[in-house]
Amino acid sequence: MEFSIYRFNPETDTLPKMQRFTLPDDQVEPGMMLLDALLLLKEQDDSLGFRRSCQHGVCGSDGMNINGMNGLACITPLADLEAPVTLRPFPGMPVIRDLIVDMGNFWDQYRKAEPWLVNDSPEPEVERKQSPEDRDQLDGLYECILCGCCSAACPSYWWNPDKFLGPAALLQAARFIQDSRDEATDHRLAELDDAWKLYRCHTIMNCTQVCPKGLNPSRAISDIRRTMLKKSL
Amino acid sequence: MRLLSGQRAWLLQRLTAVYIGLWLILALGYFIFAPPVDHATWQATVGHPLVGLLTALFVLALLLHAWIGLRDVVMDYVHPPGTRLAVLSVSAGALILLGLWALFILIRAGLS
């Protein structure tokens, strides 16, 4: 099976290049994931750089651009991919080396969403309780693994990564706005009400299309807008 | 900028779109089902206070809608602050001129 992989070594290269790799057919096994193939290719050329950790779609380390679509190598079946499999780093993010990108800005934007529970009421003896219905509101929001596939697929994030929070951070903002235990809803909504942080989203919906966990950041963003509208009426 | 920013701009863009859509349907209906037979009828229609008011609101809605849309495009694509300011100023100037021109036409039609 043929692969075409983006290579860039900042110590020796001035420009990136695409390198061809071949995985012999006898090494391709049924049920194999793309990450398994990458690990075998790394045995051919150990200078090939990519991130990976849990190998089960939980840690979110091995996000990359696979045949034009962002996804996680560890849960992308090799059999579903058309050869030559073209692998590039996340678009719009600075490349550190090969498929490894600098996600510093992504984390900065995540921090701006204040992804923690704000509750200044006296702490109850056991726990802050939530009705099952209120808990259901968090479904589809809390499962995010912060792999960055969505933000790296969003044109608005490519254009203004420093000002637009991006779908991943906004999904987290929605997660805390929806949380019945959180007391900072007004503050959260006021923070998002400017021309940049939330409203650069033009509902392009690439985020929802690529999310490897099947989440819907686009709907979360609409929900924030709706909550904002209800609060302002 | 705060006046037309964030949620307010987003909401206004949608409300103006609805009004523009309704006005266009009305205008299209008029031209299809009761087109003016001569210039005098046309002038009488345009000069009618209600038509003038609805059309003035249409022009206002169109200009606001266009401003928010243009501003969005400029914010997305034009990044150097000087160039951004220049493009926004020219856009705002052009829209204001268009608005004044439309107002002038409507007032003249109302007076004739």
Chai-1 contact restraints between the chains, C-beta under 6 A:
chainA,res_idxA,chainB,res_idxB,connection_type,confidence,min_distance_angstrom,max_distance_angstrom,comment,restraint_id
A,W159,B,D76,contact,1.0,0.0,6.0,A-B,restraint_1
A,D193,B,G6,contact,1.0,0.0,6.0,A-B,restraint_2
A,D193,B,Q7,contact,1.0,0.0,6.0,A-B,restraint_3
A,D194,B,S5,contact,1.0,0.0,6.0,A-B,restraint_4
A,D194,B,G6,contact,1.0,0.0,6.0,A-B,restraint_5
A,A195,B,S5,contact,1.0,0.0,6.0,A-B,restraint_6
A,A195,B,G6,contact,1.0,0.0,6.0,A-B,restraint_7
A,Y199,B,G6,contact,1.0,0.0,6.0,A-B,restraint_8
A,Y199,B,W10,contact,1.0,0.0,6.0,A-B,restraint_9
A,M228,B,Q7,contact,1.0,0.0,6.0,A-B,restraint_10
